[in-house]
Amino acid sequence: MLSQDFFLNQTRRHFFAKGRNLLGTAALASLSGSQKIFSASGAAAESVGPVSHFPAKAKRVIYLHMVGGPSQMDLFDYKPEMVKMYDKDLPESIRKGQRLTTMTSGQSRFPIAPSKYEFVQRGECGMWMNRDLLPYLGQRADDICWMRSLHTEAINHEPAIAAMQTGNQVTGRPCLGAWASYGLGSMNENLPTFVVLVATPTNREQEQAISARLWSSGYLPGEHAGVSFRSKGDPILFINNPPGVPDAVRRQTIDGINTMNQMNYEAIGDPETRVRIQQYEMAFRMQASVPELTDIKSEPEHVYKLYGEAAKTPGSFANSVLMARRLAERGVRFVQIYHNNWDHHSNVAGRMPDQCRDVDQPCAALIQDLKQRGMFEDTLIIWGGEFGRTIYTQGNLSKENYGRDHHPRCFTMWMAGGGSKPGTIYGETDDFSYNIVQDPLHISEFHATVLQLLGFNHERLTYKHQGLDGRLTGVEMVKPVKALMA
């Protein structure tokens, strides 16, 4: 029997909101024609998301987040003038009193540490790249849209990652993957729309804490939250039936639970109850689809040669990227991969080779693999961290063992496929890779650009929350950057 407390404690807002939902459903049913509002069994109303505002260039996204903030001047932002500035203090005219983290604010000096690595120009686009650590990615330079002028207000990891993923430094907002799920919907009934993979780096010297807050649906319906796949054991906890429980018994159990949930939903109209029904159904279907998905032993040997031997190691970045391709070709809209240990406060020279060895070949392989399968044009790949690093060293200066602090004023990211403009080099920084001197690109502008590639006007992709039209780009007056789109 349903509790009467809910009805007794309903506020005026809840009462009218419930009436609005009923009228909206009736109106939708009268207009939908052959489009079903309820499933054949009458189990639950299907979610009705927004309608795209123009044709999408990207149908799906694979987002590779380098947790910690890769050092742009050691990888992509070539600064040869810094060799002559070795051990000289960063001029105050460059820093301009910028706020620093507590890790370097107490230093008496800010000695410049030029990159120890050699750079070469790659491709017809002439992108300057680390010569030795990114050989595979260098071969794909003309397939990539390079963005060297990203900037953010956040200076520490937790707010910076939240801002990069959700558009706001305060946690609890919907992430980009949740917005993509909400806007585009599912292409596969047997897999989640949004999947998260956390790759284990080879070097684990200084990892940042990450949590499910980063792939939360926030104020969007719960069905749009990311589903995290594990690298060891069952990909998803409790995906398999308990010992002695056949599929028929599990099916009967879920049907019984869904019947009770449907009664509750019809009486109260709580959207979370509808989500719960959908999740039970998805979990049952995933019991058949996930084992086939995660059985990467079925991949031919030439695929492993393309991605590298590490692709055979569960949980590695290469393995995760190969899994992302398998998810994408099975209709998953958004795949998020987190790769940790890019927080280089020390030992940049010792750790950078391991980090690049993890990501270089798999990233290049993903581009080539998607091209071979005819998926590159409508799959958007995103690579980058939450901010950049400082040209001055943190702690003692050594050519062989220097560190770099957080730097939000400029950093490099890249996109490939999915309607992004290949061979583009967007934005320039000063000789110190400290300030942007041409084409600044705020993260909210980047988000607006990604949403446009997905077919949405960022100002119109909204969800009513606490009386406001919530959106990924918040209240910022920004526009998508046309120069980044093909």
N, C-alpha and C positions, 0 to 999 in steps of 0.2 A: 504493500500500500504506500502511495506517495505521501511524503510529509506535507502538511498544510503550512508549515512555517514559511516556506518559500513565498506562498501567496500572501500570507499575513504581513510579511516584511518587504513586499515589493514597494519600491519608491514610485513616485509619479513618473519619473523618467523611464523606469523599467516597464511600467504599464504601457506607455505610449510607444516605447521601442518594440514591445511585443506586438502591438497592433499594427505598427508599421511593417513588421516582418510578414504578418499574415496577409495584409493587403498587397505587399510586394510580391509574395508568392502567387496570390490569385491573379494579379495582373500579368506576371510572367507566364503563368500557365496558359492564359488566354492568348498570349502573343507568340508563344514558342512553337506552335504548330506541331511538327513531328519530333521536336527536341524533347527528350524525356526529362521530367523534373524529378521523378522518383524511379528507383530501380524496379525491375520487373517484379521483385518480391515485395516491393513497397518498403524496403528496409530503411532507406534514408535519402533525404534530398541531396542531389549532387550539388557541389559548390559551383556557383556561377561567378567567375572572375571577370575582370575588366576586358574590354575589347581593344585589340591593338589599334594604334592611331595611324600607322602607316606600315607598309610591307616590311617585315623583319629581314635583316641581312643575316642575323645569327639565330639559329634555332636552339642552340645549346651552348653552354659555357664550361670550360675547364679552367679553374682559377688556381694557380700555383703560388701560394703565399709563403714567402721566405721570412720566417718569424725571427725578429731581432733587428732587421734593418741592414741589408747588404751595403758594403762600402762602395759607393758609386765611383769614386776616383781610383779604385783598385780594379774595377771591372769595365766600366763603360764611359766614364767622364775623364778623358785624357787631359792631363794638366802638365805639360812639359816644363813650363816656367817654374814649377815648384822645385825642380832639381836645384836651381840656383838659390832657393830660399831655405834649404835644409837648415834646421835648428834655429832659424830666425823666428822671432815672435810674430804671430798673426797681427797685422796692423789693426789698430783700433778703428781706423777708417773703414775697414772691411767688416769687423764684428759689429760696430755701431751700437754697442751696449746691449746686444742681444742677450736674452735670458739664457742661462746655462743650467745644466743639471747639477745636482749636488756632488756628482762624481768628479767634476772638473772646476766647479766654481771657486774652490779653495786653492787652486794652483796659483803660484806666483808668476808663472810663465805659461805661454801657449805656443810652444815650439812647433814649427811646421814639419810634418813628416811626409815627404813626397812618396808616392807609390814606388815600391821596389821593382814593380813588374814592367816588362816591355809591352808596348802597344803597337798594333798594326791596324791598317784600314782594311775592312772586309767588304766584299761585294761591290757591285756597281754603285751602291748608295754611299760607299766610302765611310761607313760607320767605324769609328775607332773603338777597338776592343782589346782586352787583355790577350796577348799573343799566345801564352802558354797554357792558361787555365781554361780557356773556352774555345778549343779548336773545332769541336763539332758544331756548336751554336754559330760560330763564325761562318760556317759554310751555308747557313740559312739566313744570313744577314739581310738579303734582299726580300725575304718572305715576311720580315718583321717590321712592325711600326714601333720605332724607338721614341720614348718620351723621357727627356733628360731634365725636365723642369717641373716635376711634381713638387708640391709643397703642402704643408699642413701646419696647424697651430699646436698640435700635441707634441710634447717633448719627452714623454715617458711611455713605456711600452703599453700598459693596460689601456690608457685613453687613446693612444695612437692606433693600436690594432682595432679598438672599437670604432674609431672614426673611419678607418680604412674599410672596415667590413660593413658598418651600419650607417655611416654618414654622420655620426654623433659620438662625442667622446664619452658620453654617459651610457653605460651598458643598459640593455633591456629593449633596445629598438630592433626592428626586423633587419636582418642582414641582407646583403645583395642577393644571395642565393634564395632567401625566402621571398624577396620581391619578384625574382625571376619565376619562382614556382607559382606565386599568386597571379602574376600577369600572364604567363604562358600556359599554365596547366600541365598535365601529364601527357606523355606520348606512350606510356607503357603501364598497363593495369597491374603488372606483376612486380614492379620495382618502384621504389620511392622516386619522387620527382627531383629531390635534392639529397645528394649523398656526400658525406664527409670522410676523408681518409687522412690519418695522421701518420706521416712517414717518419721512420726512425733514422736520424742522421748517423753517418759513420763515426764522426767526431761528436762527442757529447759533453764537451768541455764546459759550456755555459748556456744551458737551455732556458728558455722562458716558459713560464706556466701559461698554458692555454686551457680553455674549458668550453663547455657546451654553450656558454653565453654568446660565444662568437657565431654560432650557427643557429641561434634562437629565432623563432618566428616573431618574437616581440609581441606587439599588439595585433599582428595578423592572426588569422585562425591557426590553431596548432598543427594542422595538417601540412603547413608550409615550412615547418622546422626541418633542419637537416637531420638525416639519419646517419649516425656514425658507424662505419664498418670497422671491425677489429682486424688486426693483422695476424693474430694467433688464435687458435681454437676456432669456435664457431664465429663467423663474421659478425653475427648479431646474437646477443645473449638470448637463450631460450628459443632460437629459431627452429630447433628440432623437437620432435615430440619426446616426452619423458619415456623411459623404458616401459614397454608393455602397453603403450597407448597408440593404437593404430590411427591412421588418418580419418577413418570413418567416425571414431569416437571424438576426435578433435573437432571435426566438422559439426557434429551434433552439439558439442559443448558451445562452440562459437555461435551457432544458430540460436541456442537458448539464451545466451547472454545478449545477443543482438536484439532478440525479441523484447527482452526487458528494457534494454536501452532505448529501443524505439518507442515503447510505451511512455517512458520518461520524457523522451524528446517531444512527442506529440502533446504531452500534458504541459510541459514547462517551456519548451523551445530553446533550451540552452544549447548554443552552438558547439560547446565542448563535448556534449553528449553525441552529437552528430559526428564530430571528429573521432570520438572513441569507437563508434561503429565502423567508420572507415578504416581505422587503424587495425582493428581485429581482422577485418576482411583482407587488408593488405598483408598482414602477418601470415595469414593462412596461405595466400598465394605465393608469398616469398619463400615458403618452405620448399616449393618446387623450383622456383627461378633462381634463388641465390646459390645453391650448390653448383648449378651449371655455370653461372656467372663466374664464380670464384675458382673454378677448376681451370687455371691457366696452363696446366700441363698439356692441354689440347692445342695450345699455340704451336705453330711449326717452328723449327729451329731457326729459320731465317729471321723470324720476329725477335727472338732472343738475341741474335747477333746484332740486330738493329738497335735494340734498347740497351744492350750490354748484359754481361753475365749476372750483374746484380739484380736483374729483373726476375731471376729465379729465387731470390731470397725474400720470403714474406716480410712485409713491413718496410722494405727499402724504398727509397724514392723512386727508383726505376720500376720496381714492382707496382708501386702505387700509380705511376703514370700509365703503365700498361693496363692496369685495372680501370683507370679512368677512361681509356679508349674503349674498353669492353663495355663499360657502363654507358658511354655516349652512343655507341652503335646499337645498344638495346633500348634506347629511347629515354635515358635519364637526362633531364634538362640541364642540371647544374651539378658539377662535381668540384668540390673544394678539397685541395690537398695542402696540408701544412707541413713545412719542412723547417725544423728548428736549428738553433745554434748559429745564427747570423749576428749575434750581439757581440761584436768584436771590440770589447773594451781592452783587450790585451791579446798578444800573440796573433796578430792578423796574418803575418807571414807563415805561421805554423798551422793555422786553422783554415785559411782560405783555400789551399789546394784540396783539402778533404771535402769542403763544401761544394766546390766547383766540380770535383770528380763525381760527386753524388748527382748533380743536376744537369751537367753539360750534355752528355750523350742522350739521356732520356728526353730532355726538352727538344733537342734537334730531331730525335727519332719520332716524337709525337707529331711534329709538323709533317715529316715525310710520310709517316704511316697514315695520317688523316688524308693527305693528298692522294696516296695510292688507293684509298678506299672511297674517294669522291666525297669526303666529309669536310674537307678543309674550308671550303667556301662558306659553309653555314655553321661552323664550329668556331667560337671565339676562345682563344687561349690568352690568358692574362698571367703575367709573371711580375712579382715585385714584393717589397716589404712594406712596413708601416712608416718608415722614414729613412734618412740616409745617415752618413757618418761625417765627422769633422775632419778637416785637413790637418788640424793640430793634434798632437798626440795626447793621450791620457796617460799620466804617470811619466816614467823615465823614457827618454827618447833613445831608440836603437834602430839601426837600419834593419836588423834581423828580427827584432821583437818589439814592435810598436803597437799601440792600441788606439782606438778612435772612439770618441763619445757619440751620443745621439745628435743628429742634425736634422731638424724639420724643415729648414729653409729651402733645400733643394735635394732631390734624389731621382733616381732613374727607375723606370718601369718599362715593360714592353708588352705589346699585344701582337697576335698573329691570327690570320684567318677571320672568319665571321664578319666580313665587311670592313675590317680595319685596313688602313692604307699601307700596303707593303713598301719597303724601301724608304719609308719616311723617317727623317731625323728631326724631331720637334723639340725646340727649346734649346737655350744656351745658358751656361753659367759663367761666372767670372773666372779669372785665372786660378782662384783658390777653391773652386767648386763650393763656394760658400753662399753667394747670392745669385739670383737669376737676373740675367741681363736681356733676355729675349724670350717672348712667348711663355710667360708663367702659366702653369697648369695646376689649379687647385684641385684637391681630391674631389670636391663636389662637382667640378666641371668634368672630371674624369668619369664620375658616376653618371652624370647626365649623358655623356657620350656613349657609355656602355648601354644604358637604357634605350637610347635611340637606335643603336645597332640591333637591339632586341625588338624594336618596333614600337617603342613607347615615348611619348612626350613626358619628360620627368615631372613636369608641373601638373600633369593630368593623371599620372599613375599614383593614386592616393587611396587611403583607407581611413574612414571616420574613426577617430579615437579621442575620447574625452572632449567631444564637441569640436575637434579640429580635424582638418584633412591632413593626416600624417603622410609624409612622403620621404623617400630615401635622401633627397637633397635638402630636406628641411625647408627653412624659410629663405635660403640663399637665392639671390637673383643671379642665376648663372645660365649659361647656354652650352649646349653640346659644341665640341670643337670640330668644325667641318674638315680641318686639315688632317685629322686623324682617321677620317672615314673615306673609303674608296668611292 
